[in-house]
């Protein structure tokens, strides 16, 4: 009996997968196979879209399965990480664009290897921009959707004759401004530094490392040179995003229980009970903190 109960706390793979998630995986895998078929010796450039898509999958799984943590017809909208569906769409778009760029530079190295020397630096700059912009993009309107909202219809709220919306918790404006400012500064700095190191490489001041494309060696073409700083981008952008999301999650879930109880006192007991039980089910942290009077 206890074993069955413990199994209820975990979702099987068939429960997580749905049409939208499978569509994202199919499109990414298809483009990835197109790129992989070009016979890349070094998969470094492929790691960037993989990391971006991994974040997209994370948000997609949360978005498409959030309803499992709520009761049917729940009056609560729980978005501690913002609008996960929008995050997933933006990061998925960024990952696909990165794969298209890789496929393009790979094809150019095979069919026009003599031209690669003239514009591979533009590719590196654009590729860096697309990768960092994906993580910057999901943060620019985070304050609009990062909140816990209570929405009551006329049937649920017998004391008022219209639908009302009560914000239980939202991202504090000071924290949002700080996150936005840091996010913007880091985004600009990463791309400006990439351009700076590309410039230094052009004049052989600080050389990067050679990177073979699928067509390297054809017609005497040489490997492209990638700045060492480019490797740091793969770490900095995702790591900063994780830190920001943890801060936002903690801020949203750290609301005043006393103020919530005051807001709920004007509602019928059955409505109060429904709200409290939904909050407890959505986050284990609320089990100990929320008490029914």
One Martini backbone bead per residue (centre of mass of N, CA, C, O) as a GRO file, in nm:
protein
  293
    1UNK     BB    1   0.060   0.061  -0.023
    2UNK     BB    2   0.305   0.254   0.018
    3UNK     BB    3   0.422   0.204  -0.265
    4UNK     BB    4   0.187   0.333  -0.424
    5UNK     BB    5   0.212   0.615  -0.302
    6UNK     BB    6   0.504   0.672  -0.393
    7UNK     BB    7   0.441   0.646  -0.703
    8UNK     BB    8   0.248   0.904  -0.720
    9UNK     BB    9   0.500   1.117  -0.703
   10UNK     BB   10   0.559   0.997  -0.993
   11UNK     BB   11   0.639   1.038  -1.327
   12UNK     BB   12   0.597   0.910  -1.613
   13UNK     BB   13   0.697   0.935  -1.933
   14UNK     BB   14   0.402   0.918  -2.055
   15UNK     BB   15   0.305   1.171  -1.879
   16UNK     BB   16   0.503   1.393  -1.997
   17UNK     BB   17   0.435   1.336  -2.272
   18UNK     BB   18   0.354   1.536  -2.564
   19UNK     BB   19   0.290   1.701  -2.847
   20UNK     BB   20   0.471   1.950  -2.797
   21UNK     BB   21   0.724   1.804  -2.699
   22UNK     BB   22   0.758   1.620  -2.951
   23UNK     BB   23   0.791   1.849  -3.152
   24UNK     BB   24   1.050   1.971  -3.040
   25UNK     BB   25   1.223   1.714  -3.057
   26UNK     BB   26   1.191   1.662  -3.360
   27UNK     BB   27   1.307   1.928  -3.475
   28UNK     BB   28   1.579   1.918  -3.334
   29UNK     BB   29   1.671   1.636  -3.430
   30UNK     BB   30   1.659   1.689  -3.732
   31UNK     BB   31   1.864   1.924  -3.740
   32UNK     BB   32   2.091   1.773  -3.597
   33UNK     BB   33   2.125   1.552  -3.816
   34UNK     BB   34   2.202   1.740  -4.043
   35UNK     BB   35   2.458   1.839  -3.908
   36UNK     BB   36   2.592   1.560  -3.839
   37UNK     BB   37   2.613   1.470  -4.151
   38UNK     BB   38   2.880   1.664  -4.198
   39UNK     BB   39   3.118   1.571  -4.026
   40UNK     BB   40   3.208   1.646  -3.731
   41UNK     BB   41   3.493   1.652  -3.528
   42UNK     BB   42   3.379   1.898  -3.358
   43UNK     BB   43   3.117   1.957  -3.098
   44UNK     BB   44   3.117   2.239  -2.969
   45UNK     BB   45   2.889   2.396  -3.130
   46UNK     BB   46   2.662   2.183  -3.040
   47UNK     BB   47   2.638   2.262  -2.733
   48UNK     BB   48   2.467   2.521  -2.746
   49UNK     BB   49   2.189   2.406  -2.845
   50UNK     BB   50   2.168   2.190  -2.625
   51UNK     BB   51   2.150   2.379  -2.382
   52UNK     BB   52   1.909   2.544  -2.478
   53UNK     BB   53   1.713   2.299  -2.513
   54UNK     BB   54   1.720   2.200  -2.221
   55UNK     BB   55   1.575   2.450  -2.109
   56UNK     BB   56   1.324   2.424  -2.284
   57UNK     BB   57   1.234   2.148  -2.173
   58UNK     BB   58   1.199   2.231  -1.882
   59UNK     BB   59   0.968   2.438  -1.937
   60UNK     BB   60   0.779   2.248  -2.095
   61UNK     BB   61   0.725   2.042  -1.872
   62UNK     BB   62   0.605   2.241  -1.672
   63UNK     BB   63   0.379   2.361  -1.850
   64UNK     BB   64   0.234   2.074  -1.935
   65UNK     BB   65   0.231   1.974  -1.597
   66UNK     BB   66   0.103   2.177  -1.388
   67UNK     BB   67  -0.191   2.060  -1.350
   68UNK     BB   68  -0.103   1.819  -1.155
   69UNK     BB   69  -0.074   2.036  -0.895
   70UNK     BB   70  -0.388   2.063  -0.937
   71UNK     BB   71  -0.700   2.129  -0.916
   72UNK     BB   72  -0.992   2.138  -1.037
   73UNK     BB   73  -1.064   2.458  -1.092
   74UNK     BB   74  -0.844   2.641  -1.010
   75UNK     BB   75  -0.792   2.979  -0.871
   76UNK     BB   76  -0.480   2.935  -0.923
   77UNK     BB   77  -0.185   3.114  -1.030
   78UNK     BB   78   0.136   2.948  -1.079
   79UNK     BB   79   0.443   3.165  -1.131
   80UNK     BB   80   0.767   3.137  -1.015
   81UNK     BB   81   0.905   3.149  -1.338
   82UNK     BB   82   0.688   3.241  -1.495
   83UNK     BB   83   0.631   3.184  -1.837
   84UNK     BB   84   0.709   2.880  -1.948
   85UNK     BB   85   0.606   2.876  -2.239
   86UNK     BB   86   0.769   3.124  -2.333
   87UNK     BB   87   1.047   3.023  -2.265
   88UNK     BB   88   1.039   2.772  -2.447
   89UNK     BB   89   0.996   2.919  -2.718
   90UNK     BB   90   1.251   3.098  -2.713
   91UNK     BB   91   1.467   2.873  -2.675
   92UNK     BB   92   1.386   2.702  -2.917
   93UNK     BB   93   1.440   2.917  -3.129
   94UNK     BB   94   1.739   2.955  -3.061
   95UNK     BB   95   1.829   2.661  -3.116
   96UNK     BB   96   1.744   2.650  -3.417
   97UNK     BB   97   1.917   2.884  -3.518
   98UNK     BB   98   2.188   2.757  -3.441
   99UNK     BB   99   2.161   2.509  -3.628
  100UNK     BB  100   2.139   2.669  -3.891
  101UNK     BB  101   2.415   2.807  -3.870
  102UNK     BB  102   2.583   2.550  -3.864
  103UNK     BB  103   2.486   2.435  -4.131
  104UNK     BB  104   2.580   2.673  -4.303
  105UNK     BB  105   2.890   2.671  -4.233
  106UNK     BB  106   2.928   2.377  -4.321
  107UNK     BB  107   2.838   2.410  -4.616
  108UNK     BB  108   3.040   2.634  -4.693
  109UNK     BB  109   3.298   2.458  -4.636
  110UNK     BB  110   3.222   2.260  -4.879
  111UNK     BB  111   3.143   2.472  -5.128
  112UNK     BB  112   3.310   2.752  -4.997
  113UNK     BB  113   3.612   2.747  -4.862
  114UNK     BB  114   3.742   3.024  -4.971
  115UNK     BB  115   3.527   3.212  -4.789
  116UNK     BB  116   3.555   3.164  -4.482
  117UNK     BB  117   3.784   3.371  -4.406
  118UNK     BB  118   3.592   3.633  -4.453
  119UNK     BB  119   3.322   3.534  -4.236
  120UNK     BB  120   3.361   3.373  -3.959
  121UNK     BB  121   3.347   3.613  -3.756
  122UNK     BB  122   3.046   3.671  -3.802
  123UNK     BB  123   2.948   3.402  -3.701
  124UNK     BB  124   3.053   3.417  -3.410
  125UNK     BB  125   2.900   3.674  -3.333
  126UNK     BB  126   2.612   3.568  -3.400
  127UNK     BB  127   2.619   3.312  -3.226
  128UNK     BB  128   2.661   3.456  -2.957
  129UNK     BB  129   2.404   3.628  -2.968
  130UNK     BB  130   2.189   3.402  -2.985
  131UNK     BB  131   2.264   3.254  -2.726
  132UNK     BB  132   2.243   3.497  -2.520
  133UNK     BB  133   1.957   3.600  -2.601
  134UNK     BB  134   1.786   3.366  -2.501
  135UNK     BB  135   1.848   3.425  -2.191
  136UNK     BB  136   1.770   3.726  -2.198
  137UNK     BB  137   1.472   3.708  -2.305
  138UNK     BB  138   1.337   3.557  -2.046
  139UNK     BB  139   1.392   3.832  -1.853
  140UNK     BB  140   1.247   4.103  -1.959
  141UNK     BB  141   0.929   3.989  -1.854
  142UNK     BB  142   0.917   3.854  -1.565
  143UNK     BB  143   0.727   4.050  -1.391
  144UNK     BB  144   0.447   3.981  -1.532
  145UNK     BB  145   0.447   3.644  -1.439
  146UNK     BB  146   0.576   3.653  -1.149
  147UNK     BB  147   0.319   3.484  -0.976
  148UNK     BB  148   0.044   3.476  -0.741
  149UNK     BB  149  -0.295   3.406  -0.837
  150UNK     BB  150  -0.635   3.502  -0.756
  151UNK     BB  151  -0.931   3.366  -0.916
  152UNK     BB  152  -1.271   3.483  -0.903
  153UNK     BB  153  -1.582   3.409  -0.948
  154UNK     BB  154  -1.913   3.457  -0.894
  155UNK     BB  155  -1.960   3.169  -0.775
  156UNK     BB  156  -1.719   3.178  -0.560
  157UNK     BB  157  -1.806   3.493  -0.509
  158UNK     BB  158  -2.084   3.597  -0.323
  159UNK     BB  159  -1.997   3.908  -0.245
  160UNK     BB  160  -1.960   3.943  -0.556
  161UNK     BB  161  -2.061   4.048  -0.904
  162UNK     BB  162  -1.753   3.983  -0.985
  163UNK     BB  163  -1.460   3.937  -1.114
  164UNK     BB  164  -1.157   3.855  -0.935
  165UNK     BB  165  -0.812   3.972  -0.853
  166UNK     BB  166  -0.550   3.827  -0.653
  167UNK     BB  167  -0.236   3.907  -0.526
  168UNK     BB  168  -0.021   3.718  -0.339
  169UNK     BB  169   0.242   3.720  -0.535
  170UNK     BB  170   0.544   3.907  -0.631
  171UNK     BB  171   0.789   4.055  -0.791
  172UNK     BB  172   1.011   4.252  -0.677
  173UNK     BB  173   1.115   4.548  -0.805
  174UNK     BB  174   1.409   4.551  -0.704
  175UNK     BB  175   1.485   4.267  -0.807
  176UNK     BB  176   1.413   4.312  -1.103
  177UNK     BB  177   1.608   4.547  -1.159
  178UNK     BB  178   1.862   4.392  -1.089
  179UNK     BB  179   1.830   4.160  -1.291
  180UNK     BB  180   1.804   4.335  -1.546
  181UNK     BB  181   2.074   4.481  -1.525
  182UNK     BB  182   2.262   4.237  -1.517
  183UNK     BB  183   2.157   4.101  -1.773
  184UNK     BB  184   2.233   4.332  -1.967
  185UNK     BB  185   2.533   4.362  -1.902
  186UNK     BB  186   2.617   4.070  -1.966
  187UNK     BB  187   2.517   4.060  -2.257
  188UNK     BB  188   2.695   4.294  -2.362
  189UNK     BB  189   2.973   4.194  -2.263
  190UNK     BB  190   2.989   3.924  -2.412
  191UNK     BB  191   2.967   4.049  -2.703
  192UNK     BB  192   3.195   4.262  -2.683
  193UNK     BB  193   3.419   4.059  -2.611
  194UNK     BB  194   3.397   3.892  -2.863
  195UNK     BB  195   3.472   4.122  -3.057
  196UNK     BB  196   3.743   4.189  -2.925
  197UNK     BB  197   3.877   3.902  -2.969
  198UNK     BB  198   3.844   3.902  -3.271
  199UNK     BB  199   4.021   4.149  -3.319
  200UNK     BB  200   4.281   4.032  -3.189
  201UNK     BB  201   4.302   3.793  -3.388
  202UNK     BB  202   4.338   3.950  -3.654
  203UNK     BB  203   4.626   4.069  -3.514
  204UNK     BB  204   4.765   3.848  -3.332
  205UNK     BB  205   4.753   3.904  -3.015
  206UNK     BB  206   4.510   3.689  -2.937
  207UNK     BB  207   4.488   3.379  -2.982
  208UNK     BB  208   4.318   3.111  -3.061
  209UNK     BB  209   4.150   2.823  -3.166
  210UNK     BB  210   4.135   2.566  -3.367
  211UNK     BB  211   3.861   2.487  -3.609
  212UNK     BB  212   3.698   2.232  -3.759
  213UNK     BB  213   3.539   2.189  -4.045
  214UNK     BB  214   3.402   1.985  -4.276
  215UNK     BB  215   3.586   2.156  -4.514
  216UNK     BB  216   3.855   2.127  -4.404
  217UNK     BB  217   4.108   2.122  -4.674
  218UNK     BB  218   3.958   2.230  -4.896
  219UNK     BB  219   4.143   2.405  -5.104
  220UNK     BB  220   4.334   2.478  -4.848
  221UNK     BB  221   4.172   2.509  -4.606
  222UNK     BB  222   4.141   2.644  -4.288
  223UNK     BB  223   4.097   2.680  -3.981
  224UNK     BB  224   3.925   2.825  -3.756
  225UNK     BB  225   3.916   3.100  -3.514
  226UNK     BB  226   3.856   3.073  -3.166
  227UNK     BB  227   3.793   3.221  -2.893
  228UNK     BB  228   3.830   3.145  -2.562
  229UNK     BB  229   3.586   3.312  -2.458
  230UNK     BB  230   3.360   3.140  -2.595
  231UNK     BB  231   3.354   2.920  -2.369
  232UNK     BB  232   3.232   3.097  -2.134
  233UNK     BB  233   2.946   3.138  -2.248
  234UNK     BB  234   2.845   2.842  -2.193
  235UNK     BB  235   2.842   2.913  -1.873
  236UNK     BB  236   2.735   3.196  -1.796
  237UNK     BB  237   2.442   3.213  -1.901
  238UNK     BB  238   2.316   2.961  -1.760
  239UNK     BB  239   2.410   3.024  -1.469
  240UNK     BB  240   2.266   3.298  -1.440
  241UNK     BB  241   1.982   3.190  -1.490
  242UNK     BB  242   1.969   3.002  -1.246
  243UNK     BB  243   2.009   3.218  -1.030
  244UNK     BB  244   1.765   3.394  -1.102
  245UNK     BB  245   1.543   3.173  -1.069
  246UNK     BB  246   1.595   3.119  -0.771
  247UNK     BB  247   1.534   3.406  -0.671
  248UNK     BB  248   1.246   3.420  -0.781
  249UNK     BB  249   1.126   3.172  -0.643
  250UNK     BB  250   1.177   3.269  -0.352
  251UNK     BB  251   1.020   3.537  -0.371
  252UNK     BB  252   0.736   3.421  -0.444
  253UNK     BB  253   0.731   3.205  -0.186
  254UNK     BB  254   0.781   3.473   0.012
  255UNK     BB  255   0.504   3.525   0.170
  256UNK     BB  256   0.249   3.665   0.357
  257UNK     BB  257   0.038   3.487   0.556
  258UNK     BB  258  -0.126   3.705   0.704
  259UNK     BB  259  -0.229   3.856   0.451
  260UNK     BB  260  -0.374   3.617   0.328
  261UNK     BB  261  -0.579   3.568   0.558
  262UNK     BB  262  -0.716   3.844   0.532
  263UNK     BB  263  -0.818   3.802   0.238
  264UNK     BB  264  -0.981   3.526   0.309
  265UNK     BB  265  -1.200   3.621   0.527
  266UNK     BB  266  -1.418   3.722   0.297
  267UNK     BB  267  -1.457   3.423   0.248
  268UNK     BB  268  -1.571   3.137   0.224
  269UNK     BB  269  -1.478   2.839   0.358
  270UNK     BB  270  -1.466   2.672   0.092
  271UNK     BB  271  -1.275   2.869  -0.053
  272UNK     BB  272  -1.044   2.868   0.149
  273UNK     BB  273  -0.990   2.564   0.134
  274UNK     BB  274  -0.922   2.552  -0.168
  275UNK     BB  275  -0.679   2.744  -0.163
  276UNK     BB  276  -0.503   2.603   0.050
  277UNK     BB  277  -0.485   2.322  -0.089
  278UNK     BB  278  -0.351   2.425  -0.346
  279UNK     BB  279  -0.095   2.543  -0.219
  280UNK     BB  280   0.002   2.276  -0.089
  281UNK     BB  281   0.021   2.115  -0.359
  282UNK     BB  282   0.231   2.307  -0.512
  283UNK     BB  283   0.387   2.343  -0.219
  284UNK     BB  284   0.546   2.205   0.052
  285UNK     BB  285   0.609   2.469   0.212
  286UNK     BB  286   0.293   2.528   0.279
  287UNK     BB  287   0.214   2.308   0.486
  288UNK     BB  288   0.340   2.461   0.747
  289UNK     BB  289   0.236   2.770   0.697
  290UNK     BB  290  -0.055   2.686   0.639
  291UNK     BB  291  -0.349   2.789   0.820
  292UNK     BB  292  -0.649   2.706   0.941
  293UNK     BB  293  -0.904   2.867   1.133
   0.00000   0.00000   0.00000
